[in-house]
């Protein structure tokens, strides 16, 4: 399998995980967004949208990471959680 196939398979497996603590979910979200869309775009959500703000901040923390690198990190994180 190539990297994209491995990444898509890891995305499928991540949905089947038993335990998903909030910090792990944020890491998965940030790596997924970085791998699929690249650097964060748009403005940071306001203070009243805490969930959206946390997701934005997690993704922004991956800014500059190459998409292939993000895919590999996503795959490794899912592997470590299984």
C-alpha positions in Angstrom: 0.0 0.0 0.0 1.1 3.5 -0.6 1.0 6.4 2.0 -2.5 7.6 1.0 -3.9 4.0 1.3 -2.2 3.6 4.7 -3.6 7.0 5.8 -7.1 6.2 4.7 -7.0 2.8 6.4 -5.8 4.5 9.6 -8.7 6.9 9.4 -11.1 4.0 9.2 -9.4 2.3 12.2 -9.4 5.5 14.3 -13.2 5.4 14.2 -13.2 2.0 15.8 -11.0 2.8 18.8 -12.5 2.0 22.2 -10.9 4.8 24.2 -10.7 8.3 22.8 -9.5 10.9 25.4 -10.0 14.5 24.4 -6.3 15.2 24.0 -6.0 12.2 21.6 -9.0 13.3 19.7 -7.5 16.8 19.2 -4.2 15.2 18.1 -6.1 13.0 15.6 -8.1 16.0 14.4 -5.1 18.2 13.9 -3.1 15.6 12.1 -6.0 14.6 9.9 -6.7 18.3 8.9 -3.0 18.9 8.3 -2.7 15.8 6.2 -5.8 16.4 4.2 -6.0 20.2 3.9 -2.5 21.5 4.8 -1.9 24.5 7.1 -4.8 26.0 9.0 -6.9 28.7 7.3 -9.5 31.2 8.5 -9.6 33.1 11.7 -9.5 31.7 15.2 -13.0 31.2 16.7 -14.1 33.5 19.4 -14.0 32.8 23.2 -17.6 31.5 23.3 -16.9 28.7 20.8 -14.5 26.8 23.1 -14.7 23.5 21.2 -14.0 25.1 17.8 -11.3 27.2 19.3 -9.6 24.1 20.8 -9.7 22.3 17.4 -8.4 25.4 15.6 -5.5 25.7 18.1 -4.6 22.0 17.8 -4.5 22.3 14.0 -2.6 25.6 14.1 0.0 23.8 16.2 0.8 21.6 13.2 1.4 24.6 10.9 4.3 24.0 8.6 4.2 20.2 8.9 4.3 18.6 5.5 1.1 16.7 4.5 3.0 13.4 4.1 4.7 13.9 7.5 1.2 14.5 9.0 -0.1 11.3 7.4 2.7 9.3 8.8 2.2 10.8 12.3 -1.5 10.1 12.1 -0.9 6.5 11.1 1.6 6.1 14.0 -0.8 7.6 16.5 -3.6 5.2 15.5 -1.2 2.3 15.6 -0.2 3.2 19.1 -3.8 3.4 20.3 -4.8 0.0 19.0 
